[in-house]
């Protein structure tokens, strides 16, 4: 999936869209995506100016977006104004190395299970084949409340 197709499935936009390309997709099973991390990211001006590091919460958000793409593309549900994809839980999050400008962040999401509309994933972010972060994520799609 290129950025144009990603934009059909995710409601996120700059500066919070954190997936640039989908490299591999197996419906209902797994997805591998790419985030190019550049010095132009708005968070680098304050985190930390003397040694820029991508905030861990944004690495987890990037993983959640990859998981959302896996679920939404599997179900062929494009982003619309009537539903919202919620991040509902995180377990066993670990940060193993910093993510810095110039890194290519590889985002991997694998479905562990789906029950009553709640999806659970094993998620891993890698840089140069080394784990940067990993966690188990839980997400769901719900109608938008007005």
C-alpha positions as CSV (number, residue, x, y, z in Angstrom):
1,X,0.0,0.0,0.0
2,X,1.3,3.4,-0.8
3,X,0.5,6.6,1.1
4,X,-2.6,7.3,-1.1
5,X,-4.2,4.0,-0.1
6,X,-3.2,4.4,3.5
7,X,-5.0,7.7,3.6
8,X,-8.2,5.9,2.6
9,X,-8.1,3.6,5.6
10,X,-6.6,5.8,8.4
11,X,-8.3,9.0,9.5
12,X,-4.9,10.4,10.7
13,X,-3.2,13.3,8.9
14,X,0.0,15.3,9.4
15,X,1.5,15.6,11.9
16,X,0.0,12.5,13.4
17,X,0.0,10.1,10.5
18,X,2.9,7.8,11.3
19,X,2.8,5.2,8.5
20,X,4.4,5.9,5.2
21,X,4.0,2.6,3.3
22,X,2.8,-0.9,3.8
23,X,5.4,-3.4,2.8
24,X,3.6,-6.7,3.4
25,X,0.0,-7.6,4.2
26,X,-1.6,-11.0,4.9
27,X,-5.4,-10.5,5.5
28,X,-6.5,-11.3,9.0
29,X,-2.9,-12.3,10.0
30,X,-0.2,-9.7,9.7
31,X,1.0,-6.4,8.3
32,X,4.5,-4.9,8.0
33,X,4.7,-1.1,7.4
34,X,7.4,1.6,7.2
35,X,7.8,5.0,8.9
36,X,10.7,7.1,7.6
37,X,11.8,9.2,10.6
38,X,13.2,12.6,9.6
39,X,14.7,15.5,11.4
40,X,11.7,17.5,10.2
41,X,9.3,15.8,12.5
42,X,7.7,18.4,14.7
43,X,8.4,16.6,18.0
44,X,12.2,16.7,17.5
45,X,12.3,20.4,18.3
46,X,11.4,19.6,21.9
47,X,12.3,16.0,22.4
48,X,15.3,16.5,22.9
49,X,16.9,19.4,21.0
50,X,20.5,18.4,22.0
51,X,19.9,14.7,21.1
52,X,16.6,14.1,19.1
53,X,14.8,10.9,20.0
54,X,11.3,9.9,18.8
55,X,9.0,9.7,21.8
56,X,8.2,6.2,22.8
57,X,4.5,7.0,22.9
58,X,4.7,7.9,19.2
59,X,6.5,4.6,18.4
60,X,3.5,2.9,20.1
61,X,1.1,5.1,18.2
62,X,2.8,4.1,14.9
63,X,2.4,0.5,15.8
64,X,-1.3,1.1,16.7
65,X,-1.8,2.7,13.2
66,X,-0.2,-0.4,11.6
67,X,-2.5,-2.6,13.6
68,X,-5.5,-0.4,12.5
69,X,-4.5,-0.8,8.8
70,X,-4.3,-4.6,9.3
71,X,-7.8,-4.7,10.7
72,X,-9.4,-2.1,8.4
73,X,-7.8,-3.4,5.2
74,X,-8.8,-7.0,6.2
75,X,-12.4,-5.9,6.7
76,X,-12.2,-3.6,3.7
77,X,-13.5,-0.7,5.9
78,X,-12.3,2.7,4.7
79,X,-12.1,5.7,7.1
80,X,-15.3,7.7,7.3
81,X,-17.0,10.1,9.6
82,X,-19.3,7.5,11.2
83,X,-16.8,5.2,12.9
84,X,-13.6,5.5,15.0
85,X,-10.8,3.1,15.5
86,X,-10.0,3.1,19.2
87,X,-6.8,2.1,20.9
88,X,-8.2,0.3,24.0
89,X,-5.3,-1.4,25.7
90,X,-1.5,-2.0,25.9
91,X,0.3,-4.7,27.7
92,X,4.0,-5.6,28.1
93,X,5.4,-2.5,26.4
94,X,9.1,-2.5,26.2
95,X,11.5,0.0,24.7
96,X,14.8,-1.5,23.6
97,X,16.6,1.3,21.6
98,X,16.0,4.9,20.8
99,X,14.6,5.9,17.4
100,X,16.5,8.8,15.9
101,X,16.3,11.0,12.8
102,X,17.3,9.1,9.7
103,X,16.0,5.7,11.0
104,X,13.6,3.6,9.0
105,X,11.1,2.3,11.5
106,X,9.7,-1.1,10.5
107,X,6.3,-1.7,12.1
108,X,5.0,-5.2,12.4
109,X,1.5,-6.2,13.7
110,X,0.3,-9.7,14.0
111,X,-3.2,-10.7,15.0
112,X,-3.2,-12.7,18.2
113,X,-7.0,-12.9,18.5
114,X,-10.3,-11.2,17.8
115,X,-13.3,-11.5,20.2
116,X,-16.5,-9.5,20.2
117,X,-15.0,-6.8,18.0
118,X,-11.8,-6.3,20.1
119,X,-8.6,-7.2,18.3
120,X,-5.4,-8.1,20.1
121,X,-2.0,-7.8,18.3
122,X,1.6,-8.6,18.9
123,X,3.4,-5.4,17.7
124,X,7.1,-4.8,17.2
125,X,9.0,-1.8,15.9
126,X,12.5,-2.4,14.4
127,X,15.3,-0.3,13.2
128,X,18.0,-2.1,11.1
129,X,16.7,-5.5,12.2
130,X,17.0,-4.6,15.9
131,X,13.9,-4.3,18.2
132,X,13.2,-0.7,19.1
133,X,9.9,-1.3,20.9
134,X,7.4,-4.1,21.3
135,X,4.0,-4.5,23.0
136,X,0.7,-6.3,22.9
137,X,-2.0,-3.9,21.7
138,X,-5.8,-4.0,21.8
139,X,-8.0,-2.0,19.5
140,X,-11.6,-1.8,18.3
141,X,-13.8,0.0,15.8
142,X,-16.9,1.7,17.1
143,X,-19.6,3.9,15.8
144,X,-18.9,7.6,16.3
145,X,-21.0,9.1,19.0
146,X,-22.6,12.4,18.2
